[in-house]
Amino acid sequence: MKAMKLHRGNIHAKLEGLGLYRGQAAILSALWNEEGIAQTEIAVRTWVSPATMTHALQRMEQVGLIERRPDAEDQRRSHVYLTEVGRALEAPVNRTWADIEGEMLDGFSSEEETLLRQFLMRMIANMEKGV
């Protein structure tokens, strides 16, 4: 639990240095992988409620990271697209995540890293069964 809290705090502190608030990097990551996806799909992929997603996207739209466009066939749905500002953050955010991972794994052998990743993947699979 302590490792999780330290990791989360470290990530948020460093991402705030890039002007990002809690959860925004995950949203941007979803869009870097597939731009133009529906707002509801981003909520599913980032494990947040639709209401929380709406608020987060409003904030991101206000600062110019994303833009929302209505679905051509269903005006109740909107699709989310990156702006140039949002696209430009991909490299610094990925560098930040890589730096944090390097800090976390400092002193681990490659075998230990592999073993840790296997354990974590198994834990994730176990927890997903219970969802």
DSSP file (Angstrom, degrees, kcal/mol; ACC not computed):
  #  RESIDUE AA STRUCTURE BP1 BP2  ACC     N-H-->O    O-->H-N    N-H-->O    O-->H-N    TCO  KAPPA ALPHA  PHI   PSI    X-CA   Y-CA   Z-CA
    1    1 A M     >        0   0    0      0, 0.0     4,-2.3     0, 0.0     5,-0.2   0.000 360.0 360.0 360.0 -42.0    0.0    0.0    0.0
    2    2 A K  H  >  +     0   0    0      1,-0.2     4,-2.6     2,-0.2     5,-0.2   0.907 360.0  51.9 -63.5 -41.3    2.8    2.4    0.9
    3    3 A A  H  > S+     0   0    0      1,-0.2     4,-2.6     2,-0.2    -1,-0.2   0.907 109.4  50.4 -61.3 -41.3    4.5    1.7   -2.5
    4    4 A M  H  > S+     0   0    0      2,-0.2     4,-2.6     1,-0.2    -1,-0.2   0.921 112.0  46.6 -63.0 -44.6    1.3    2.5   -4.3
    5    5 A K  H  X S+     0   0    0     -4,-2.3     4,-2.5     2,-0.2    -2,-0.2   0.906 113.8  47.6 -66.2 -41.6    0.8    5.8   -2.5
    6    6 A L  H  X S+     0   0    0     -4,-2.6     4,-2.5     2,-0.2    -2,-0.2   0.916 112.9  49.3 -64.6 -42.6    4.4    6.8   -3.0
    7    7 A H  H  X S+     0   0    0     -4,-2.6     4,-2.6    -5,-0.2    -2,-0.2   0.943 112.7  46.8 -61.1 -49.4    4.2    5.9   -6.7
    8    8 A R  H  X S+     0   0    0     -4,-2.6     4,-2.5     1,-0.2     5,-0.2   0.916 113.8  48.0 -60.3 -45.0    1.0    7.9   -7.2
    9    9 A G  H  X S+     0   0    0     -4,-2.5     4,-2.3     1,-0.2    -1,-0.2   0.897 111.9  49.8 -63.7 -40.7    2.3   10.9   -5.3
   10   10 A N  H  X S+     0   0    0     -4,-2.5     4,-2.1     2,-0.2    -2,-0.2   0.921 111.8  48.1 -64.1 -45.4    5.5   10.9   -7.3
   11   11 A I  H  X S+     0   0    0     -4,-2.6     4,-2.8     1,-0.2     5,-0.3   0.946 113.1  47.2 -60.5 -49.3    3.7   10.6  -10.6
   12   12 A H  H  X S+     0   0    0     -4,-2.5     4,-2.1     1,-0.2    -1,-0.2   0.890 110.5  51.8 -64.7 -39.2    1.3   13.4   -9.8
   13   13 A A  H  X S+     0   0    0     -4,-2.3     4,-0.9    -5,-0.2    -1,-0.2   0.926 114.8  42.6 -62.0 -43.7    4.0   15.8   -8.5
   14   14 A K  H  < S+     0   0    0     -4,-2.1     4,-0.4     1,-0.2     3,-0.3   0.881 113.9  49.9 -73.0 -37.1    6.0   15.3  -11.7
   15   15 A L  H ><>S+     0   0    0     -4,-2.8     5,-2.2     1,-0.2     3,-1.3   0.827 103.2  60.5 -71.3 -30.0    3.0   15.5  -14.1
   16   16 A E  H ><5S+     0   0    0     -4,-2.1     3,-1.6     1,-0.3    -1,-0.2   0.828  95.5  63.4 -63.5 -29.2    1.9   18.7  -12.3
   17   17 A G  T 3<5S+     0   0    0     -4,-0.9    -1,-0.3    -3,-0.3    -2,-0.2   0.725 102.3  49.6 -64.3 -20.8    5.3   20.1  -13.5
   18   18 A L  T < 5S-     0   0    0     -3,-1.3    -1,-0.3    -4,-0.4    -2,-0.2   0.363 127.4-102.3 -95.4   2.4    4.0   19.6  -17.0
   19   19 A G  T < 5S+     0   0    0     -3,-1.6     2,-0.4     1,-0.3    -3,-0.2   0.639  79.8 132.8  87.3  15.3    0.8   21.4  -16.2
   20   20 A L      < -     0   0    0     -5,-2.2    -1,-0.3    -8,-0.1     2,-0.2  -0.803  42.5-148.5-104.8 142.5   -1.3   18.2  -15.8
   21   21 A Y    >>  -     0   0    0     -2,-0.4     3,-2.2     1,-0.2     4,-0.5  -0.548  46.5 -56.4-100.4 170.3   -3.7   17.4  -13.0
   22   22 A R  T 34 S+     0   0    0      1,-0.3    -1,-0.2    -2,-0.2   -10,-0.0  -0.164 123.3   6.3 -48.0 124.5   -4.6   14.1  -11.5
   23   23 A G  T 3> S+     0   0    0     -3,-0.1     4,-1.6     1,-0.1    -1,-0.3   0.161  98.0 104.2  90.1 -18.7   -6.0   11.7  -14.2
   24   24 A Q  H <> S+     0   0    0     -3,-2.2     4,-2.7     1,-0.2     5,-0.2   0.865  76.0  55.7 -68.4 -34.6   -5.3   13.9  -17.2
   25   25 A A  H  X S+     0   0    0     -4,-0.5     4,-2.6     1,-0.2    -1,-0.2   0.881 106.0  52.3 -64.5 -36.6   -2.2   11.9  -18.4
   26   26 A A  H  > S+     0   0    0      2,-0.2     4,-2.0     1,-0.2    -1,-0.2   0.897 110.6  47.9 -65.0 -39.7   -4.3    8.7  -18.5
   27   27 A I  H  X S+     0   0    0     -4,-1.6     4,-1.8     2,-0.2    -2,-0.2   0.933 112.6  48.0 -65.8 -45.9   -6.9   10.5  -20.6
   28   28 A L  H  X S+     0   0    0     -4,-2.7     4,-2.6     1,-0.2     5,-0.2   0.908 109.2  54.4 -60.5 -41.5   -4.2   11.8  -22.9
   29   29 A S  H  X S+     0   0    0     -4,-2.6     4,-1.8     1,-0.2    -1,-0.2   0.910 105.8  51.8 -59.6 -43.1   -2.6    8.4  -23.2
   30   30 A A  H  X S+     0   0    0     -4,-2.0     4,-1.7     1,-0.2    -1,-0.2   0.893 113.0  46.0 -59.8 -38.6   -5.9    6.9  -24.3
   31   31 A L  H  < S+     0   0    0     -4,-1.8    -2,-0.2     2,-0.2    -1,-0.2   0.825 106.8  56.4 -76.2 -31.8   -6.1    9.5  -27.0
   32   32 A W  H  < S+     0   0    0     -4,-2.6     3,-0.3     1,-0.2    -1,-0.2   0.857 112.7  44.4 -64.2 -33.0   -2.5    9.1  -28.1
   33   33 A N  H  < S+     0   0    0     -4,-1.8    -2,-0.2     1,-0.2    -1,-0.2   0.834 137.4   3.9 -78.6 -33.8   -3.4    5.4  -28.6
   34   34 A E  S >< S-     0   0    0     -4,-1.7     3,-0.8    -5,-0.2    -1,-0.2  -0.675  74.2-158.6-157.0  93.3   -6.7    6.1  -30.4
   35   35 A E  T 3  S+     0   0    0     -3,-0.3    46,-0.2     1,-0.2    -4,-0.1  -0.430  74.1  32.2 -74.5 147.3   -7.8    9.7  -31.1
   36   36 A G  T 3  S+     0   0    0     44,-2.3    -1,-0.2     1,-0.2    45,-0.2   0.581  79.3 148.7  86.6  10.7  -11.5   10.5  -31.7
   37   37 A I    <   -     0   0    0     -3,-0.8    43,-2.4    43,-0.4    -1,-0.2  -0.372  55.3 -88.6 -75.8 159.8  -12.9    7.8  -29.4
   38   38 A A  B  >  -A   79   0A   0     41,-0.2     4,-1.8     1,-0.1     3,-0.4  -0.316  29.0-121.1 -68.1 148.4  -16.1    8.5  -27.6
   39   39 A Q  H  > S+     0   0    0     39,-2.4     4,-1.8     1,-0.2    -1,-0.1   0.877 114.3  54.2 -55.2 -41.5  -16.1   10.2  -24.2
   40   40 A T  H  > S+     0   0    0     38,-0.3     4,-1.9     1,-0.2    -1,-0.2   0.854 105.1  53.7 -65.3 -34.2  -17.8    7.2  -22.6
   41   41 A E  H  > S+     0   0    0     -3,-0.4     4,-2.6     2,-0.2    -1,-0.2   0.875 105.6  52.9 -68.4 -37.2  -15.1    4.8  -24.0
   42   42 A I  H  X S+     0   0    0     -4,-1.8     4,-1.8     2,-0.2    -1,-0.2   0.912 107.1  53.2 -63.1 -40.6  -12.4    7.0  -22.4
   43   43 A A  H  X>S+     0   0    0     -4,-1.8     5,-2.2     1,-0.2     4,-0.5   0.920 110.7  46.6 -59.6 -44.1  -14.2    6.7  -19.1
   44   44 A V  H ><5S+     0   0    0     -4,-1.9     3,-0.9     1,-0.2    -2,-0.2   0.934 112.8  49.2 -63.0 -46.5  -14.2    2.9  -19.4
   45   45 A R  H 3<5S+     0   0    0     -4,-2.6    -1,-0.2     1,-0.2    -2,-0.2   0.758 116.5  41.6 -68.0 -24.9  -10.6    2.7  -20.4
   46   46 A T  H 3<5S-     0   0    0     -4,-1.8    -1,-0.2    -5,-0.2    -2,-0.2   0.352 108.8-120.9-105.4   5.3   -9.5    4.9  -17.5
   47   47 A W  T <<5 +     0   0    0     -3,-0.9     2,-0.3    -4,-0.5    -3,-0.2   0.870  68.3 125.5  61.8  42.0  -11.8    3.3  -14.9
   48   48 A V      < -     0   0    0     -5,-2.2    -1,-0.2    -6,-0.2    -2,-0.1  -0.889  64.5 -97.3-126.0 161.8  -13.7    6.5  -14.0
   49   49 A S     >  -     0   0    0     -2,-0.3     4,-2.5     1,-0.1     5,-0.2  -0.369  32.9-115.3 -72.6 154.1  -17.4    7.3  -13.9
   50   50 A P  H  > S+     0   0    0      0, 0.0     4,-2.5     0, 0.0     5,-0.1   0.875 117.3  53.4 -56.1 -37.9  -18.9    9.1  -16.9
   51   51 A A  H  > S+     0   0    0      2,-0.2     4,-2.0     1,-0.2     5,-0.1   0.916 109.4  47.2 -65.1 -42.5  -19.6   12.1  -14.6
   52   52 A T  H  > S+     0   0    0      1,-0.2     4,-2.5     2,-0.2    -1,-0.2   0.896 111.7  51.9 -63.7 -40.0  -16.0   12.3  -13.5
   53   53 A M  H  X S+     0   0    0     -4,-2.5     4,-2.9     2,-0.2     5,-0.3   0.912 106.5  53.2 -63.2 -42.7  -14.9   12.0  -17.2
   54   54 A T  H  X S+     0   0    0     -4,-2.5     4,-2.1     1,-0.2    -1,-0.2   0.932 111.4  45.8 -57.6 -47.0  -17.2   14.9  -18.2
   55   55 A H  H  X S+     0   0    0     -4,-2.0     4,-2.1     2,-0.2    -2,-0.2   0.926 113.4  49.1 -62.7 -45.8  -15.7   17.1  -15.6
   56   56 A A  H  X S+     0   0    0     -4,-2.5     4,-2.3     1,-0.2    -2,-0.2   0.910 112.1  48.2 -62.2 -42.8  -12.1   16.1  -16.4
   57   57 A L  H  X S+     0   0    0     -4,-2.9     4,-2.5     2,-0.2    -1,-0.2   0.862 108.1  54.8 -68.5 -34.9  -12.7   16.7  -20.2
   58   58 A Q  H  X S+     0   0    0     -4,-2.1     4,-2.2    -5,-0.3    -1,-0.2   0.936 110.6  46.3 -60.6 -45.1  -14.3   20.1  -19.5
   59   59 A R  H  X S+     0   0    0     -4,-2.1     4,-1.4     1,-0.2    -2,-0.2   0.908 113.6  48.2 -63.7 -42.6  -11.2   21.1  -17.6
   60   60 A M  H  <>S+     0   0    0     -4,-2.3     5,-2.7     1,-0.2     6,-0.8   0.853 110.9  51.2 -67.9 -34.5   -8.9   19.8  -20.3
   61   61 A E  H ><5S+     0   0    0     -4,-2.5     3,-1.1     3,-0.2    -1,-0.2   0.892 105.7  56.1 -68.4 -39.5  -10.9   21.5  -23.0
   62   62 A Q  H 3<5S+     0   0    0     -4,-2.2    -1,-0.2     1,-0.3    -2,-0.2   0.841 110.2  44.4 -62.2 -34.2  -10.7   24.8  -21.1
   63   63 A V  T 3<5S-     0   0    0     -4,-1.4    -1,-0.3    -5,-0.1    -2,-0.2   0.395 119.3-109.5 -94.5   4.4   -6.9   24.7  -21.1
   64   64 A G  T < 5S+     0   0    0     -3,-1.1    22,-0.4    -4,-0.3    21,-0.4   0.713  82.6 120.3  83.8  21.6   -6.6   23.7  -24.7
   65   65 A L  S   <S+     0   0    0     -5,-2.7    18,-2.1    20,-0.2    21,-0.4   0.830  80.0   6.7 -84.1 -33.7   -5.5   20.0  -24.4
   66   66 A I  E     -B   82   0A   0     -6,-0.8     2,-0.3    16,-0.3    16,-0.2  -0.876  59.6-145.8-139.7 167.9   -8.5   18.4  -26.2
   67   67 A E  E     -B   81   0A   0     14,-2.7    14,-2.9    -2,-0.3     2,-0.4  -0.994  13.8-142.7-137.1 145.2  -11.6   19.3  -28.1
   68   68 A R  E     -B   80   0A   0     -2,-0.3    12,-0.2    12,-0.2    -2,-0.0  -0.869  14.6-170.4-107.0 139.2  -14.9   17.5  -28.1
   69   69 A R  E     -B   79   0A   0     10,-2.8    10,-3.4    -2,-0.4     3,-0.1  -0.985  26.8-111.5-127.8 138.7  -17.0   17.1  -31.2
   70   70 A P  E     -B   78   0A   0      0, 0.0     8,-0.3     0, 0.0     2,-0.2  -0.348  38.0-102.1 -67.3 148.6  -20.6   15.8  -31.4
   71   71 A D        -     0   0    0      6,-2.6     6,-0.1     3,-0.7     5,-0.0  -0.498  25.0-134.5 -67.0 135.3  -21.2   12.4  -33.0
   72   72 A A  S    S+     0   0    0      1,-0.2     3,-0.2    -2,-0.2    -1,-0.1   0.809 103.3  34.4 -64.1 -30.3  -22.6   12.9  -36.5
   73   73 A E  S    S+     0   0    0      1,-0.3     2,-0.4     2,-0.0    -1,-0.2   0.695 127.0  33.4 -99.0 -22.2  -25.2   10.3  -36.0
   74   74 A D    >   -     0   0    0      3,-0.1     3,-2.0     1,-0.1    -3,-0.7  -0.857  60.7-166.1-140.1 100.0  -26.0   10.7  -32.3
   75   75 A Q  T 3  S+     0   0    0     -2,-0.4    -1,-0.1     1,-0.3    -3,-0.1   0.631  86.4  68.4 -63.9 -14.3  -25.8   14.3  -30.9
   76   76 A R  T 3  S+     0   0    0     -6,-0.1     2,-0.3     2,-0.0    -1,-0.3   0.714  94.6  67.6 -76.5 -19.7  -25.9   12.9  -27.3
   77   77 A R    <   -     0   0    0     -3,-2.0    -6,-2.6    -6,-0.1     2,-0.4  -0.718  67.1-163.8 -99.6 149.5  -22.5   11.4  -27.8
   78   78 A S  E     - B   0  70A   0     -2,-0.3   -39,-2.4    -8,-0.3     2,-0.3  -0.979   9.1-144.0-132.2 151.4  -19.2   13.2  -28.3
   79   79 A H  E     -AB  38  69A   0    -10,-3.4   -10,-2.8    -2,-0.4     2,-0.4  -0.846  17.8-133.7-111.1 148.9  -15.8   12.2  -29.5
   80   80 A V  E     - B   0  68A   0    -43,-2.4   -44,-2.3    -2,-0.3   -43,-0.4  -0.872  21.6-177.4-113.4 133.5  -12.6   13.6  -28.1
   81   81 A Y  E     - B   0  67A   0    -14,-2.9   -14,-2.7    -2,-0.4     2,-0.2  -0.939  25.3-116.1-128.1 147.7   -9.7   14.8  -30.2
   82   82 A L  E     - B   0  66A   0     -2,-0.3   -16,-0.3   -16,-0.2     2,-0.2  -0.511  21.3-143.6 -78.1 148.1   -6.2   16.1  -29.2
   83   83 A T     >  -     0   0    0    -18,-2.1     4,-2.5    -2,-0.2     5,-0.2  -0.497  38.0 -95.8 -93.5 176.5   -5.2   19.6  -29.9
   84   84 A E  H  > S+     0   0    0      1,-0.2     4,-2.4     2,-0.2     5,-0.1   0.879 128.7  54.7 -60.8 -36.3   -1.6   20.4  -30.9
   85   85 A V  H  > S+     0   0    0    -21,-0.4     4,-0.7     2,-0.2    -1,-0.2   0.928 109.1  47.0 -62.7 -44.9   -0.9   21.2  -27.2
   86   86 A G  H >4 S+     0   0    0    -22,-0.4     3,-0.6   -21,-0.4     4,-0.3   0.893 112.8  48.9 -63.6 -41.2   -2.2   17.8  -26.2
   87   87 A R  H >< S+     0   0    0     -4,-2.5     3,-1.6     1,-0.2     4,-0.4   0.888 104.9  59.4 -64.7 -38.5   -0.2   16.0  -28.8
   88   88 A A  H 3< S+     0   0    0     -4,-2.4     3,-0.2     1,-0.3    -1,-0.2   0.698  96.9  62.1 -66.4 -18.7    3.0   17.9  -27.8
   89   89 A L  T <X S+     0   0    0     -4,-0.7     4,-2.6    -3,-0.6     5,-0.3   0.597  79.6  87.0 -82.6 -10.1    2.7   16.5  -24.3
   90   90 A E  H <> S+     0   0    0     -3,-1.6     4,-2.6    -4,-0.3     5,-0.2   0.940  90.3  43.5 -58.1 -51.6    3.1   12.9  -25.4
   91   91 A A  H  > S+     0   0    0     -4,-0.4     4,-2.4    -3,-0.2    -1,-0.2   0.937 116.3  45.8 -63.5 -47.8    6.9   12.8  -25.4
   92   92 A P  H  > S+     0   0    0      0, 0.0     4,-2.2     0, 0.0    -1,-0.2   0.890 114.6  48.3 -64.6 -35.7    7.4   14.6  -22.0
   93   93 A V  H  X S+     0   0    0     -4,-2.6     4,-2.7     2,-0.2    -2,-0.2   0.941 112.8  47.4 -67.5 -45.4    4.7   12.5  -20.3
   94   94 A N  H  X S+     0   0    0     -4,-2.6     4,-2.3    -5,-0.3    -1,-0.2   0.883 111.9  51.0 -62.6 -37.1    6.2    9.3  -21.6
   95   95 A R  H  X S+     0   0    0     -4,-2.4     4,-2.7    -5,-0.2    -1,-0.2   0.907 109.7  50.9 -64.5 -41.1    9.7   10.4  -20.5
   96   96 A T  H  X S+     0   0    0     -4,-2.2     4,-2.4     2,-0.2    -2,-0.2   0.929 110.5  47.9 -62.7 -45.8    8.3   11.2  -17.1
   97   97 A W  H  X S+     0   0    0     -4,-2.7     4,-2.4     1,-0.2    -1,-0.2   0.908 112.8  49.1 -61.6 -40.9    6.7    7.8  -16.8
   98   98 A A  H  X S+     0   0    0     -4,-2.3     4,-2.5     2,-0.2    -2,-0.2   0.903 110.6  50.6 -65.3 -40.8   10.0    6.1  -17.9
   99   99 A D  H  X S+     0   0    0     -4,-2.7     4,-2.3     2,-0.2    -2,-0.2   0.919 111.4  47.7 -61.9 -43.7   12.0    8.2  -15.4
  100  100 A I  H  X S+     0   0    0     -4,-2.4     4,-2.6     2,-0.2    -2,-0.2   0.910 111.1  50.6 -65.5 -41.8    9.6    7.2  -12.6
  101  101 A E  H  X S+     0   0    0     -4,-2.4     4,-2.2     1,-0.2    -1,-0.2   0.916 109.9  51.2 -61.6 -41.4    9.8    3.6  -13.6
  102  102 A G  H  < S+     0   0    0     -4,-2.5     4,-0.4     1,-0.2    -2,-0.2   0.900 110.4  48.7 -61.4 -41.2   13.6    3.8  -13.6
  103  103 A E  H >< S+     0   0    0     -4,-2.3     3,-0.8     1,-0.2    -2,-0.2   0.910 111.8  49.4 -64.2 -42.3   13.6    5.3  -10.1
  104  104 A M  H 3< S+     0   0    0     -4,-2.6    -2,-0.2     1,-0.2    -1,-0.2   0.872 116.0  41.9 -64.6 -37.1   11.3    2.6   -8.8
  105  105 A L  T >< S+     0   0    0     -4,-2.2     3,-2.3    -5,-0.2    -1,-0.2   0.314  80.1 136.8 -97.6   9.2   13.4   -0.2  -10.2
  106  106 A D  T <  S+     0   0    0     -3,-0.8     3,-0.1    -4,-0.4    -3,-0.1  -0.344  75.7  17.5 -57.4 128.3   16.8    1.2   -9.3
  107  107 A G  T 3  S+     0   0    0      1,-0.3     2,-0.3    -2,-0.1    -1,-0.3   0.346  95.9 123.2  90.1  -6.6   18.9   -1.5   -7.9
  108  108 A F    <   -     0   0    0     -3,-2.3    -1,-0.3     1,-0.0     2,-0.1  -0.681  59.8-128.6 -85.6 140.3   16.8   -4.4   -9.4
  109  109 A S     >  -     0   0    0     -2,-0.3     4,-2.5    -3,-0.1     5,-0.2  -0.401  28.5-107.1 -75.5 164.6   18.4   -6.9  -11.6
  110  110 A S  H  > S+     0   0    0      1,-0.2     4,-2.3     2,-0.2     5,-0.2   0.867 123.3  53.3 -62.7 -34.1   16.8   -7.6  -15.0
  111  111 A E  H  > S+     0   0    0      2,-0.2     4,-2.4     1,-0.2    -1,-0.2   0.904 108.8  48.5 -66.1 -40.3   15.6  -11.0  -13.6
  112  112 A E  H  > S+     0   0    0      2,-0.2     4,-2.8     1,-0.2    -2,-0.2   0.898 110.3  51.7 -66.1 -39.9   14.1   -9.3  -10.6
  113  113 A E  H  X S+     0   0    0     -4,-2.5     4,-2.6     2,-0.2    -2,-0.2   0.929 110.8  48.1 -60.4 -45.3   12.3   -6.8  -12.8
  114  114 A T  H  X S+     0   0    0     -4,-2.3     4,-2.2     1,-0.2    -2,-0.2   0.923 112.9  47.8 -61.3 -45.3   10.9   -9.6  -15.0
  115  115 A L  H  X S+     0   0    0     -4,-2.4     4,-2.5     2,-0.2    -2,-0.2   0.912 111.1  50.7 -62.9 -43.9    9.7  -11.5  -11.9
  116  116 A L  H  X S+     0   0    0     -4,-2.8     4,-2.7     1,-0.2    -2,-0.2   0.926 109.9  50.1 -60.4 -45.2    8.1   -8.3  -10.4
  117  117 A R  H  X S+     0   0    0     -4,-2.6     4,-2.5     1,-0.2    -1,-0.2   0.893 110.4  50.6 -60.9 -39.9    6.3   -7.7  -13.7
  118  118 A Q  H  X S+     0   0    0     -4,-2.2     4,-2.1     2,-0.2    -1,-0.2   0.922 111.3  48.0 -64.0 -43.8    5.0  -11.2  -13.7
  119  119 A F  H  X S+     0   0    0     -4,-2.5     4,-2.4     2,-0.2    -2,-0.2   0.925 112.6  48.5 -62.3 -44.7    3.8  -11.0  -10.1
  120  120 A L  H  X S+     0   0    0     -4,-2.7     4,-2.6     1,-0.2    -2,-0.2   0.902 110.3  50.8 -64.5 -41.0    2.0   -7.7  -10.8
  121  121 A M  H  X S+     0   0    0     -4,-2.5     4,-2.4     1,-0.2    -1,-0.2   0.889 110.9  49.5 -63.9 -38.2    0.4   -9.0  -14.0
  122  122 A R  H  X S+     0   0    0     -4,-2.1     4,-2.4     2,-0.2    -2,-0.2   0.900 110.2  50.6 -66.4 -40.1   -0.9  -12.0  -12.0
  123  123 A M  H  X S+     0   0    0     -4,-2.4     4,-2.5     2,-0.2    -2,-0.2   0.916 110.5  49.6 -63.1 -42.6   -2.2   -9.7   -9.2
  124  124 A I  H  X S+     0   0    0     -4,-2.6     4,-2.6     2,-0.2    -2,-0.2   0.934 111.1  49.1 -61.0 -46.4   -4.0   -7.6  -11.9
  125  125 A A  H  X S+     0   0    0     -4,-2.4     4,-1.4     1,-0.2    -2,-0.2   0.904 111.4  50.2 -60.7 -41.5   -5.5  -10.7  -13.4
  126  126 A N  H  X S+     0   0    0     -4,-2.4     4,-0.8     1,-0.2    -1,-0.2   0.913 112.6  46.0 -62.0 -43.3   -6.6  -11.9   -9.9
  127  127 A M  H  < S+     0   0    0     -4,-2.5     3,-0.5     1,-0.2     4,-0.5   0.858 107.5  57.1 -71.2 -34.2   -8.3   -8.6   -9.1
  128  128 A E  H >< S+     0   0    0     -4,-2.6     3,-0.7     1,-0.2    -1,-0.2   0.812  99.6  60.3 -67.0 -28.2  -10.0   -8.4  -12.5
  129  129 A K  H 3< S+     0   0    0     -4,-1.4    -1,-0.2     1,-0.2    -2,-0.2   0.857 105.1  49.1 -63.3 -34.0  -11.7  -11.7  -11.8
  130  130 A G  T 3<        0   0    0     -4,-0.8    -1,-0.2    -3,-0.5    -2,-0.2   0.521 360.0 360.0 -85.4  -5.6  -13.3  -10.2   -8.8
  131  131 A V    <         0   0    0     -3,-0.7    -1,-0.2    -4,-0.5    -2,-0.1   0.482 360.0 360.0 -76.6 360.0  -14.6   -7.1  -10.6
